[in-house]
Amino acid sequence: MSEYALELRNVRKSFGKSEIIRGAELAVKPGERVAVIGPNGAGKSTLFNLISGRFHPSSGDILLHGERINHLKPYEINRRGLSRSFQVSNLFTRLSVFENIRCAVLWSMGYKYAFWKFLAELDDANDRAEEVLEMIKLDKRRDVLAMNLTYAEARALEIGITIAGGSSVILLDEPTAGMSKSETKRFIQLIREVTEGKTLLTVEHDMGVVFGLADKIAVLVYGEVIAFDTPDAVRANARVQEAYLGSVLAEVHA
Ligand SMILES: Nc1ncnc2c1ncn2[C@@H]1O[C@H](COP(=O)(O)OP(=O)(O)OP(=O)(O)O)[C@@H](O)[C@H]1O
């Protein structure tokens, strides 16, 4: 077993002639919470798409628990224990909160339309769905249709769907985007709770969230990880100050 939950080794990705990811390196230990930050267009979303299998690297390796996942499809990577947050628009809006979670649980159990298997597993799926509802604090909203949730509740449901299958590596793309300050604060706490003991990667622009949530920060600039360290070390890193964080921190302080 590898020492790392997730590893990127000299990962490159080009679209046509433009190289967007240029030799990215990252080694995340099990249980670490990592925020990926960087200027607009640095390649953060592309990196997430590479890790979750939506894109394949042009070269280099991506390893999940020591196993190469470069050429696997998203669902194959998911089956190996990596789960990426779906956007709110991917919720089943006409299903209840409970049913949304149960779908995610059944999917993770490998339910493949076999009715006998479905019946045998339904009790387990129901129990797990109830457990997840409590974790995301939507148990009192269990029968509400997803389309009738508030924005923050819908984002909590999205997190619930992401963690429902028990994946050990979780990718969240700007989990607090669009939330008010007080919602954001509560949500950071929720994310901390539901990802306890798991490996977490987030893409984040909000520095309050980054410093509130992350054990480590990966700074991506022009498709390269120029720093990967604790928040304090990254804050003090001259190269990061120069390339990115200096201006962002000045803004935050202002
Ligand atoms: N499928 C694609 N085909 C061509 N170019 C792409 C594709 N996906 C992303 N790019 C380009 O890659 C670059 C990096 O985009 P990406 O969305 O990964 O950056 P980002 O760091 O997530 O940016 P932001 O912070 O603004 O969301 C951009 O110049 C973008 O136009």
The ligand as an SDF file (V2000), in Angstrom:
LIG
                    3D

 31 33  0  0  0  0  0  0  0  0999 V2000
  -11.6590   21.3100  -22.6770 N   0  0  0  0  0  0  0  0  0  0  0  0
  -10.8400   22.3570  -22.8810 C   0  0  0  0  0  0  0  0  0  0  0  0
  -10.4070   22.6660  -24.1240 N   0  0  0  0  0  0  0  0  0  0  0  0
   -9.5740   23.7040  -24.3180 C   0  0  0  0  0  0  0  0  0  0  0  0
   -9.1060   24.5110  -23.3520 N   0  0  0  0  0  0  0  0  0  0  0  0
   -9.5000   24.2500  -22.0960 C   0  0  0  0  0  0  0  0  0  0  0  0
  -10.3870   23.1600  -21.7950 C   0  0  0  0  0  0  0  0  0  0  0  0
  -10.5940   23.1580  -20.4500 N   0  0  0  0  0  0  0  0  0  0  0  0
   -9.8870   24.1990  -19.9590 C   0  0  0  0  0  0  0  0  0  0  0  0
   -9.2240   24.8460  -20.9370 N   0  0  0  0  0  0  0  0  0  0  0  0
   -8.3360   25.9960  -20.7610 C   0  0  0  0  0  0  0  0  0  0  0  0
   -7.4340   25.6930  -19.7300 O   0  0  0  0  0  0  0  0  0  0  0  0
   -7.1190   26.8520  -18.9700 C   0  0  0  0  0  0  0  0  0  0  0  0
   -7.2700   26.5430  -17.5060 C   0  0  0  0  0  0  0  0  0  0  0  0
   -8.6570   26.4090  -17.2150 O   0  0  0  0  0  0  0  0  0  0  0  0
   -9.2080   25.9000  -15.8230 P   0  0  0  0  0  0  0  0  0  0  0  0
  -10.6910   26.0550  -15.8900 O   0  0  0  0  0  0  0  0  0  0  0  0
   -8.6590   24.5800  -15.5110 O   0  0  0  0  0  0  0  0  0  0  0  0
   -8.5800   26.9800  -14.8270 O   0  0  0  0  0  0  0  0  0  0  0  0
   -8.9980   27.3210  -13.3410 P   0  0  0  0  0  0  0  0  0  0  0  0
   -7.7290   27.4700  -12.5800 O   0  0  0  0  0  0  0  0  0  0  0  0
   -9.9800   26.3400  -12.8370 O   0  0  0  0  0  0  0  0  0  0  0  0
   -9.6780   28.7160  -13.5310 O   0  0  0  0  0  0  0  0  0  0  0  0
  -10.8140   29.4560  -12.6440 P   0  0  0  0  0  0  0  0  0  0  0  0
  -10.1800   29.7720  -11.3450 O   0  0  0  0  0  0  0  0  0  0  0  0
  -11.0940   30.6930  -13.4570 O   0  0  0  0  0  0  0  0  0  0  0  0
  -11.9870   28.5250  -12.5610 O   0  0  0  0  0  0  0  0  0  0  0  0
   -8.0040   27.9770  -19.4830 C   0  0  0  0  0  0  0  0  0  0  0  0
   -7.2380   28.7930  -20.3180 O   0  0  0  0  0  0  0  0  0  0  0  0
   -9.0600   27.2410  -20.2710 C   0  0  0  0  0  0  0  0  0  0  0  0
   -9.5270   28.0210  -21.3440 O   0  0  0  0  0  0  0  0  0  0  0  0
  1  2  1  0
  2  3  1  0
  2  7  2  0
  3  4  2  0
  4  5  1  0
  5  6  2  0
  6  7  1  0
  6 10  1  0
  7  8  1  0
  8  9  2  0
  9 10  1  0
 10 11  1  0
 11 12  1  0
 11 30  1  0
 12 13  1  0
 13 14  1  0
 13 28  1  0
 14 15  1  0
 15 16  1  0
 16 17  2  0
 16 18  1  0
 16 19  1  0
 19 20  1  0
 20 21  2  0
 20 22  1  0
 20 23  1  0
 23 24  1  0
 24 25  2  0
 24 26  1  0
 24 27  1  0
 28 29  1  0
 28 30  1  0
 30 31  1  0
M  END
$$$$
